[in-house]
């Protein structure tokens, strides 16, 4: 996706992600589980002003320009990214 944008993109900025919708806590839980890392969640649920409850990026620009109809799921993407980082820094 990134390479495609770098070589053929018409615009300066694009959102690069998949189409999964999940909360920041759900994403953190997935990453912690996949990396066998502890997850420390604040007891306060007040959050910070302006922070979204769920993370959702608009991919319309990419989909329209490159006609990409489907994406891999978030779990596969996280597993691949973590495996790649482990390979790079092992």
SVG drawing of the C-alpha trace seen along z (x, -y; Angstrom):
<svg xmlns="http://www.w3.org/2000/svg" viewBox="-16 -18 35 32">
<polyline fill="none" stroke="black" stroke-width="0.4" points="0.0,0.0 2.7,-2.5 4.9,-1.6 2.0,-1.9 1.3,-5.4 5.0,-6.4 5.3,-5.4 1.9,-6.3 0.1,-8.5 -1.4,-11.8 -1.7,-13.5 0.6,-14.4 -1.3,-12.6 -3.2,-9.4 -4.5,-7.4 -2.8,-4.0 -4.6,-1.3 -7.3,1.3 -11.0,1.1 -11.2,2.5 -12.9,0.4 -11.9,0.9 -11.2,-1.1 -7.7,-2.2 -8.0,0.2 -9.0,3.1 -5.9,2.4 -3.6,2.1 -5.0,5.5 -4.3,7.2 -0.8,5.8 0.0,6.8 -1.4,10.3 0.6,10.8 3.8,9.5 3.3,11.1 3.6,7.7 1.9,6.4 -0.9,3.9 -1.4,1.2 -4.8,-0.5 -5.5,-3.7 -8.3,-3.3 -9.8,-6.6 -12.2,-6.4 -12.4,-10.2 -9.9,-10.1 -8.4,-13.2 -10.6,-15.9 -10.8,-15.4 -9.7,-11.8 -11.9,-9.5 -13.5,-6.4 -12.8,-4.4 -10.1,-4.7 -11.4,-4.7 -9.4,-6.1 -11.1,-7.2 -9.6,-5.3 -11.8,-6.7 -9.0,-8.5 -6.9,-5.4 -9.8,-3.2 -11.0,-5.6 -7.5,-6.2 -6.2,-2.6 -9.5,-0.7 -8.6,1.5 -11.7,3.4 -10.4,5.5 -7.9,5.4 -6.4,7.9 -7.9,8.1 -6.4,6.3 -5.1,9.5 -3.2,10.6 -1.8,7.1 -0.6,6.9 0.9,10.3 2.8,9.5 4.0,6.2 5.2,7.6 7.0,10.5 8.6,8.0 9.8,5.8 11.2,8.9 13.1,9.9 14.5,6.4 15.6,6.0 16.5,9.6"/>
</svg>
